[in-house]
């Protein structure tokens, strides 16, 4: 799978409304057949930083995502609400779901 984590520095005046601002993009991406997950979290240390954890089945699914109409729309709609360019980590990993964190195993 293609595993991506991105940090979005959102303008302070847009931070509280970010879930609504990114809602159409989020819903459309989650509906893609190759999307495994697409989940937002808000930083505990910085209320203007949102972290996106996303995964796509394979290269084909990731390509379909970045060439979709909703991705192009997000490229126009989201940047006015950002304080800086998002930072990203992107890896291909040999699995298709989350693994258990064995060090904190619950019996």
N, C-alpha and C positions, 0 to 999 in steps of 0.2 A: 504494500500500500504506500501511497504518498502521504506522509505525515507532515503537517505544517503547523507552526505556532507563530503568531504575529502579534506584536505589541502596537496598539494604536494610541498615539498621544492626541487626545481629543481637546478641542478648545474648551476652556472652563464654562463658557456660556452654552455649550452644546452637550456637556457631559451628562447631566441628568436626563436629557432626552435622547441620548445615544441609542438605547434599545429601540426606540420608535424610529429614529433616523435610519438605522440599519435594518429595520424589520423586513422591508420588501426584499432586500438583497439576501437576508438570512433565510427567509421562507423559501424563496426561489432556489437558493443553493441547496437547502435541505431536501427539496423535491427532486433534485437531479438523481438519476438512477445510479450513478457511480459515487455519490457522496455517502461516506460511511458515518460521518458526524461533522457538525459545524456549530461549535459552542462558544459563547462569549462569557467572560468573567470580568469583573471589575477589580482592579488592584486594591489590596487592603491598605497599601502605603500611599498610593497616589490616586485620588478619586477621579482624575482626568485621564487615567490610563486604563484601556480595555485590552484584554488579552483574548485572542481568538485561537482556539484549538480546532483544527479541521483535518479531515482525512478523506482521501479519495481512493477508490479501489485499485487504480493503476494509472499509468501514464495517459492512457486514452481518456479516462474519466477526468483527470486533471486538465487535459487539453480541452475537453468539452466545457469544463467550468470556465477557463480563462477566455474562451471564445464565445461564450453565451451572451445573449442580449442583456441579461441582468448584470453580468459582470461589467459590460461596457457602460451600462447605466450607472453602476456603482462608481466607476472611474470618474464619472462626471459629478455625481451627487454627493459622494462622501468627502472628497478633499476640502471643500469649503468649511467643513466642521473639524478639520484636523489642525493641530498646532505644528506638526512636523510630519515628515514621511514615515509611515510605519516601518518597523524593523521586523525581519522574518528569519526563521530557521525552517529549512525545507529538506527533508530526507526521504529516501525510499527505504522502507524497512520490510523485512521478510515475514510479515504477519498480516492478518486481516481483521484484528480486533485488539482490544486492550488485553494485556496479560495481568495476572494477579501479582500484587506486590507481596512476595513471599515473606519478607521481613516483618510484615504486619498482618500476617495471616490470622483470620478469625475462625475459630473452630466452633 
